[in-house]
Amino acid sequence: MPKADWLRQDPAQITILINMVNWSTNVEGGFNGLKTNPKSMQKALDDQIESLSALIKMVQGDLDKPLRQKIMCLITIDAHSRDIIDKLIQEKCNSVDDFQWQAQLKVYFDT
């Protein structure tokens, strides 16, 4: 389902949770892709920027107050998430086990 659709239908806390899970999965995918593609973390950053841009375009439209507030919260979180990915790239983190990445995780379940 496109992000714009589930943003409209789910409660704010669920939306933020799903957004953070998607972000964590995207970043860990970037780390895992480094074995075959040295630019995979850059792709994770580009994906984050694209997601942030889509949210900004949404908030510029006509929205009801609760949806606008939810999207503004997501913009704040996504901007912070973008900066984290950029910092990971600058610090040359190359593993999900690096402290710089682990320090960003609130809860981690080992499967």
Contacts in CASP RR format, 6 or more apart in sequence:
PFRMAT RR
TARGET T0000
AUTHOR 0000-0000-0000
METHOD contacts of the structure
MODEL  1
MPKADWLRQDPAQITILINMVNWSTNVEGGFNGLKTNPKSMQKALDDQIE
SLSALIKMVQGDLDKPLRQKIMCLITIDAHSRDIIDKLIQEKCNSVDDFQ
WQAQLKVYFDT
3 51 0 8 1.000
3 54 0 8 1.000
4 54 0 8 1.000
4 58 0 8 1.000
6 15 0 8 1.000
6 18 0 8 1.000
7 15 0 8 1.000
7 58 0 8 1.000
7 67 0 8 1.000
7 70 0 8 1.000
7 71 0 8 1.000
7 74 0 8 1.000
8 67 0 8 1.000
10 18 0 8 1.000
12 66 0 8 1.000
12 69 0 8 1.000
12 70 0 8 1.000
12 73 0 8 1.000
15 70 0 8 1.000
15 74 0 8 1.000
16 73 0 8 1.000
16 74 0 8 1.000
16 77 0 8 1.000
19 74 0 8 1.000
19 77 0 8 1.000
19 78 0 8 1.000
20 77 0 8 1.000
23 48 0 8 1.000
23 78 0 8 1.000
23 81 0 8 1.000
24 105 0 8 1.000
26 44 0 8 1.000
26 47 0 8 1.000
26 48 0 8 1.000
27 41 0 8 1.000
27 44 0 8 1.000
27 84 0 8 1.000
27 85 0 8 1.000
27 88 0 8 1.000
27 101 0 8 1.000
28 96 0 8 1.000
29 40 0 8 1.000
29 44 0 8 1.000
30 40 0 8 1.000
30 41 0 8 1.000
30 43 0 8 1.000
30 44 0 8 1.000
31 40 0 8 1.000
31 41 0 8 1.000
31 93 0 8 1.000
31 94 0 8 1.000
31 95 0 8 1.000
31 96 0 8 1.000
31 101 0 8 1.000
32 40 0 8 1.000
32 96 0 8 1.000
33 40 0 8 1.000
34 40 0 8 1.000
34 41 0 8 1.000
34 94 0 8 1.000
37 43 0 8 1.000
41 85 0 8 1.000
41 88 0 8 1.000
41 89 0 8 1.000
41 93 0 8 1.000
42 89 0 8 1.000
44 85 0 8 1.000
45 82 0 8 1.000
45 85 0 8 1.000
45 86 0 8 1.000
45 89 0 8 1.000
48 78 0 8 1.000
48 81 0 8 1.000
48 82 0 8 1.000
48 85 0 8 1.000
49 82 0 8 1.000
51 78 0 8 1.000
52 75 0 8 1.000
52 78 0 8 1.000
52 79 0 8 1.000
52 82 0 8 1.000
55 71 0 8 1.000
55 74 0 8 1.000
55 75 0 8 1.000
55 78 0 8 1.000
56 75 0 8 1.000
58 71 0 8 1.000
59 68 0 8 1.000
59 71 0 8 1.000
59 72 0 8 1.000
59 75 0 8 1.000
63 71 0 8 1.000
84 104 0 8 1.000
87 100 0 8 1.000
88 98 0 8 1.000
88 100 0 8 1.000
88 101 0 8 1.000
91 100 0 8 1.000
93 100 0 8 1.000
93 101 0 8 1.000
95 101 0 8 1.000
96 102 0 8 1.000
102 108 0 8 1.000
END
